[in-house]
Amino acid sequence: MEKKTTQLRRLLQSGTRFPSMGLAELINQLLVQGQAPLVQYISGHWMDINNLEDLQRAGEFAQGHQS
């Protein structure tokens, strides 16, 4: 999974708009590049992630709430 994530990150970052993409644009770009999004069901805390800064904050939040 980590290898796939790294490959997708490189692919997306090759575009000039990657740092400012919203979630909908990111998913559409993945679809254009032949990458199907996967559903990840969660329970518990919820955080809207719309950009890289939000993703970073979510990662920091998750790190602080590991059991």
VMD Tcl script that builds the backbone (N, CA, C; Angstrom):
set m [mol new atoms 201]
animate dup $m
set s [atomselect $m all]
$s set {name element resname resid chain x y z} {
  {N N MET 1 A 0.824 -1.202 0.000}
  {CA C MET 1 A 0.000 0.000 0.000}
  {C C MET 1 A 0.865 1.261 0.000}
  {N N GLU 2 A 1.943 1.257 0.791}
  {CA C GLU 2 A 2.800 2.443 0.870}
  {C C GLU 2 A 3.446 2.739 -0.482}
  {N N LYS 3 A 3.858 1.684 -1.206}
  {CA C LYS 3 A 4.460 1.877 -2.528}
  {C C LYS 3 A 3.456 2.518 -3.478}
  {N N LYS 4 A 2.216 2.037 -3.456}
  {CA C LYS 4 A 1.160 2.590 -4.312}
  {C C LYS 4 A 0.901 4.055 -3.962}
  {N N THR 5 A 0.867 4.370 -2.666}
  {CA C THR 5 A 0.652 5.742 -2.228}
  {C C THR 5 A 1.766 6.652 -2.727}
  {N N THR 6 A 3.004 6.193 -2.642}
  {CA C THR 6 A 4.150 6.974 -3.121}
  {C C THR 6 A 4.055 7.199 -4.624}
  {N N GLN 7 A 3.677 6.174 -5.363}
  {CA C GLN 7 A 3.527 6.299 -6.817}
  {C C GLN 7 A 2.440 7.317 -7.158}
  {N N LEU 8 A 1.308 7.255 -6.474}
  {CA C LEU 8 A 0.217 8.191 -6.730}
  {C C LEU 8 A 0.620 9.616 -6.374}
  {N N ARG 9 A 1.335 9.768 -5.264}
  {CA C ARG 9 A 1.785 11.097 -4.856}
  {C C ARG 9 A 2.681 11.705 -5.934}
  {N N ARG 10 A 3.626 10.922 -6.452}
  {CA C ARG 10 A 4.513 11.423 -7.515}
  {C C ARG 10 A 3.724 11.792 -8.759}
  {N N LEU 11 A 2.785 10.933 -9.125}
  {CA C LEU 11 A 1.970 11.170 -10.311}
  {C C LEU 11 A 1.176 12.464 -10.172}
  {N N LEU 12 A 0.559 12.666 -9.034}
  {CA C LEU 12 A -0.245 13.862 -8.814}
  {C C LEU 12 A 0.614 15.116 -8.688}
  {N N GLN 13 A 1.752 15.005 -8.032}
  {CA C GLN 13 A 2.600 16.168 -7.837}
  {C C GLN 13 A 3.241 16.639 -9.128}
  {N N SER 14 A 3.221 15.810 -10.157}
  {CA C SER 14 A 3.774 16.228 -11.446}
  {C C SER 14 A 2.902 17.313 -12.090}
  {N N GLY 15 A 1.660 17.419 -11.651}
  {CA C GLY 15 A 0.772 18.481 -12.129}
  {C C GLY 15 A 1.012 19.759 -11.345}
  {N N THR 16 A 0.893 20.879 -11.988}
  {CA C THR 16 A 1.197 22.145 -11.331}
  {C C THR 16 A 0.143 22.557 -10.309}
  {N N ARG 17 A -1.075 22.032 -10.400}
  {CA C ARG 17 A -2.155 22.453 -9.498}
  {C C ARG 17 A -2.280 21.568 -8.262}
  {N N PHE 18 A -1.462 20.550 -8.118}
  {CA C PHE 18 A -1.620 19.604 -7.014}
  {C C PHE 18 A -1.701 20.269 -5.639}
  {N N PRO 19 A -0.813 21.205 -5.300}
  {CA C PRO 19 A -0.870 21.776 -3.939}
  {C C PRO 19 A -2.171 22.502 -3.614}
  {N N SER 20 A -2.895 22.964 -4.616}
  {CA C SER 20 A -4.114 23.731 -4.335}
  {C C SER 20 A -5.393 22.973 -4.686}
  {N N MET 21 A -5.279 21.687 -5.019}
  {CA C MET 21 A -6.466 20.896 -5.395}
  {C C MET 21 A -7.380 20.681 -4.196}
  {N N GLY 22 A -8.693 20.769 -4.442}
  {CA C GLY 22 A -9.670 20.342 -3.460}
  {C C GLY 22 A -9.894 18.840 -3.618}
  {N N LEU 23 A -10.640 18.263 -2.721}
  {CA C LEU 23 A -10.852 16.820 -2.745}
  {C C LEU 23 A -11.536 16.359 -4.026}
  {N N ALA 24 A -12.575 17.071 -4.451}
  {CA C ALA 24 A -13.286 16.679 -5.678}
  {C C ALA 24 A -12.348 16.709 -6.884}
  {N N GLU 25 A -11.530 17.754 -6.976}
  {CA C GLU 25 A -10.583 17.856 -8.093}
  {C C GLU 25 A -9.530 16.745 -8.020}
  {N N LEU 26 A -9.079 16.427 -6.817}
  {CA C LEU 26 A -8.118 15.346 -6.634}
  {C C LEU 26 A -8.695 14.017 -7.112}
  {N N ILE 27 A -9.917 13.707 -6.714}
  {CA C ILE 27 A -10.554 12.452 -7.132}
  {C C ILE 27 A -10.735 12.429 -8.645}
  {N N ASN 28 A -11.183 13.540 -9.212}
  {CA C ASN 28 A -11.334 13.599 -10.675}
  {C C ASN 28 A -10.009 13.388 -11.383}
  {N N GLN 29 A -8.930 13.964 -10.855}
  {CA C GLN 29 A -7.613 13.797 -11.463}
  {C C GLN 29 A -7.166 12.339 -11.381}
  {N N LEU 30 A -7.429 11.690 -10.254}
  {CA C LEU 30 A -7.107 10.267 -10.123}
  {C C LEU 30 A -7.869 9.440 -11.162}
  {N N LEU 31 A -9.146 9.761 -11.351}
  {CA C LEU 31 A -9.945 9.043 -12.344}
  {C C LEU 31 A -9.397 9.237 -13.754}
  {N N VAL 32 A -9.013 10.468 -14.085}
  {CA C VAL 32 A -8.430 10.767 -15.396}
  {C C VAL 32 A -7.169 9.931 -15.614}
  {N N GLN 33 A -6.411 9.724 -14.539}
  {CA C GLN 33 A -5.156 8.983 -14.637}
  {C C GLN 33 A -5.345 7.479 -14.465}
  {N N GLY 34 A -6.613 7.033 -14.460}
  {CA C GLY 34 A -6.888 5.594 -14.414}
  {C C GLY 34 A -6.821 4.967 -13.034}
  {N N GLN 35 A -6.855 5.782 -11.987}
  {CA C GLN 35 A -6.799 5.270 -10.619}
  {C C GLN 35 A -8.191 5.345 -9.998}
  {N N ALA 36 A -8.747 4.213 -9.678}
  {CA C ALA 36 A -10.080 4.183 -9.078}
  {C C ALA 36 A -9.984 4.476 -7.579}
  {N N PRO 37 A -10.786 5.409 -7.073}
  {CA C PRO 37 A -10.780 5.657 -5.625}
  {C C PRO 37 A -11.408 4.470 -4.889}
  {N N LEU 38 A -10.954 4.241 -3.678}
  {CA C LEU 38 A -11.483 3.174 -2.847}
  {C C LEU 38 A -12.244 3.787 -1.678}
  {N N VAL 39 A -13.261 3.107 -1.225}
  {CA C VAL 39 A -14.049 3.562 -0.080}
  {C C VAL 39 A -13.368 3.079 1.197}
  {N N GLN 40 A -13.240 3.975 2.151}
  {CA C GLN 40 A -12.702 3.625 3.461}
  {C C GLN 40 A -13.745 4.011 4.500}
  {N N TYR 41 A -14.416 3.012 5.052}
  {CA C TYR 41 A -15.421 3.284 6.078}
  {C C TYR 41 A -14.728 3.541 7.404}
  {N N ILE 42 A -15.226 4.540 8.129}
  {CA C ILE 42 A -14.642 4.867 9.424}
  {C C ILE 42 A -15.753 5.025 10.451}
  {N N SER 43 A -15.383 4.883 11.691}
  {CA C SER 43 A -16.310 5.203 12.777}
  {C C SER 43 A -15.528 6.028 13.785}
  {N N GLY 44 A -16.222 6.831 14.517}
  {CA C GLY 44 A -15.535 7.664 15.501}
  {C C GLY 44 A -15.380 9.083 15.006}
  {N N HIS 45 A -14.183 9.615 15.123}
  {CA C HIS 45 A -13.911 11.011 14.778}
  {C C HIS 45 A -14.006 11.241 13.279}
  {N N TRP 46 A -14.407 12.451 12.909}
  {CA C TRP 46 A -14.511 12.832 11.497}
  {C C TRP 46 A -13.884 14.204 11.327}
  {N N MET 47 A -13.107 14.357 10.269}
  {CA C MET 47 A -12.472 15.641 9.991}
  {C C MET 47 A -12.533 15.875 8.484}
  {N N ASP 48 A -13.029 17.028 8.078}
  {CA C ASP 48 A -13.042 17.364 6.653}
  {C C ASP 48 A -11.624 17.606 6.179}
  {N N ILE 49 A -11.280 16.999 5.054}
  {CA C ILE 49 A -9.951 17.164 4.472}
  {C C ILE 49 A -10.140 17.686 3.064}
  {N N ASN 50 A -9.711 18.927 2.857}
  {CA C ASN 50 A -9.882 19.573 1.562}
  {C C ASN 50 A -8.569 19.953 0.906}
  {N N ASN 51 A -7.465 19.867 1.631}
  {CA C ASN 51 A -6.175 20.232 1.052}
  {C C ASN 51 A -5.061 19.543 1.841}
  {N N LEU 52 A -3.820 19.775 1.435}
  {CA C LEU 52 A -2.693 19.115 2.095}
  {C C LEU 52 A -2.536 19.540 3.552}
  {N N GLU 53 A -2.843 20.785 3.856}
  {CA C GLU 53 A -2.750 21.238 5.247}
  {C C GLU 53 A -3.746 20.490 6.120}
  {N N ASP 54 A -4.969 20.294 5.627}
  {CA C ASP 54 A -5.975 19.533 6.371}
  {C C ASP 54 A -5.505 18.092 6.576}
  {N N LEU 55 A -4.901 17.519 5.544}
  {CA C LEU 55 A -4.406 16.140 5.636}
  {C C LEU 55 A -3.314 16.039 6.696}
  {N N GLN 56 A -2.431 17.011 6.733}
  {CA C GLN 56 A -1.368 17.036 7.749}
  {C C GLN 56 A -1.975 17.110 9.146}
  {N N ARG 57 A -2.953 18.010 9.336}
  {CA C ARG 57 A -3.616 18.140 10.638}
  {C C ARG 57 A -4.306 16.833 11.032}
  {N N ALA 58 A -4.927 16.174 10.067}
  {CA C ALA 58 A -5.604 14.904 10.360}
  {C C ALA 58 A -4.596 13.848 10.798}
  {N N GLY 59 A -3.449 13.818 10.128}
  {CA C GLY 59 A -2.403 12.870 10.518}
  {C C GLY 59 A -1.905 13.133 11.926}
  {N N GLU 60 A -1.715 14.399 12.255}
  {CA C GLU 60 A -1.277 14.760 13.604}
  {C C GLU 60 A -2.339 14.393 14.634}
  {N N PHE 61 A -3.605 14.611 14.285}
  {CA C PHE 61 A -4.710 14.253 15.182}
  {C C PHE 61 A -4.729 12.736 15.421}
  {N N ALA 62 A -4.591 11.979 14.311}
  {CA C ALA 62 A -4.623 10.521 14.415}
  {C C ALA 62 A -3.453 10.004 15.250}
  {N N GLN 63 A -2.290 10.595 15.104}
  {CA C GLN 63 A -1.119 10.180 15.873}
  {C C GLN 63 A -1.369 10.365 17.369}
  {N N GLY 64 A -2.059 11.439 17.721}
  {CA C GLY 64 A -2.329 11.728 19.125}
  {C C GLY 64 A -3.439 10.881 19.711}
  {N N HIS 65 A -4.204 10.178 18.862}
  {CA C HIS 65 A -5.323 9.374 19.352}
  {C C HIS 65 A -5.138 7.881 19.108}
  {N N GLN 66 A -3.916 7.434 18.927}
  {CA C GLN 66 A -3.661 5.997 18.757}
  {C C GLN 66 A -3.714 5.323 20.113}
  {N N SER 67 A -4.227 4.068 20.113}
  {CA C SER 67 A -4.290 3.360 21.384}
  {C C SER 67 A -3.028 2.569 21.654}
}
mol reanalyze $m
mol bondsrecalc $m
mol representation Tube
mol addrep $m
